[in-house]
Amino acid sequence: MDKDIRTLESNHTWILTKLPAGKSVIGSKWVYKINRNHDGSVKIFNTRLVSKWFL
């Protein structure tokens, strides 16, 4: 997860700003998925940062 955050920061995906008056914060969460080989061993770990708010 730390690697993913560093990647997002290095790509300038977001910037931290002060919250404007009268606005609310959109929640988020990390989603994890493990891809496995046919023998059951771990092939790759996937992570995503997703919004917890629907428009």
PENOR-V249115 format. One record per residue. N is the residue number from 1. RES is the residue in three letters. PHI is phi in radians with two decimals (* if undefined). NEAR is the number of other ideal C-beta (glycine too) atoms within 12 Angstrom. Layout:
[[N;RES;PHI;NEAR] [N;RES;PHI;NEAR]]
//
This chain:
[[1;MET;*;16] [2;ASP;-1.06;10] [3;LYS;-1.10;11] [4;ASP;-1.12;19] [5;ILE;-1.14;16] [6;ARG;-1.07;11] [7;THR;-1.12;15] [8;LEU;-1.07;20] [9;GLU;-1.16;15] [10;SER;-1.20;11] [11;ASN;-1.51;11] [12;HIS;0.96;9] [13;THR;-1.22;13] [14;TRP;-2.57;14] [15;ILE;-2.34;9] [16;LEU;-1.41;10] [17;THR;-2.38;8] [18;LYS;-1.32;8] [19;LEU;-1.30;10] [20;PRO;-1.10;8] [21;ALA;-1.06;6] [22;GLY;1.42;5] [23;LYS;-1.87;9] [24;SER;-2.04;9] [25;VAL;-1.46;13] [26;ILE;-1.52;15] [27;GLY;-1.28;12] [28;SER;-2.55;15] [29;LYS;-2.65;14] [30;TRP;-1.61;19] [31;VAL;-1.97;16] [32;TYR;-1.99;16] [33;LYS;-2.45;14] [34;ILE;-1.96;14] [35;ASN;-1.61;14] [36;ARG;-2.06;13] [37;ASN;-1.33;10] [38;HIS;-1.08;7] [39;ASP;-1.48;7] [40;GLY;1.65;9] [41;SER;-1.30;10] [42;VAL;-1.27;13] [43;LYS;-1.61;13] [44;ILE;-2.80;12] [45;PHE;-1.75;16] [46;ASN;-1.97;16] [47;THR;-2.30;20] [48;ARG;-2.46;15] [49;LEU;-1.77;21] [50;VAL;-2.14;15] [51;SER;-1.38;14] [52;LYS;-1.84;12] [53;TRP;-2.26;11] [54;PHE;-1.86;7] [55;LEU;-1.49;4]]
//
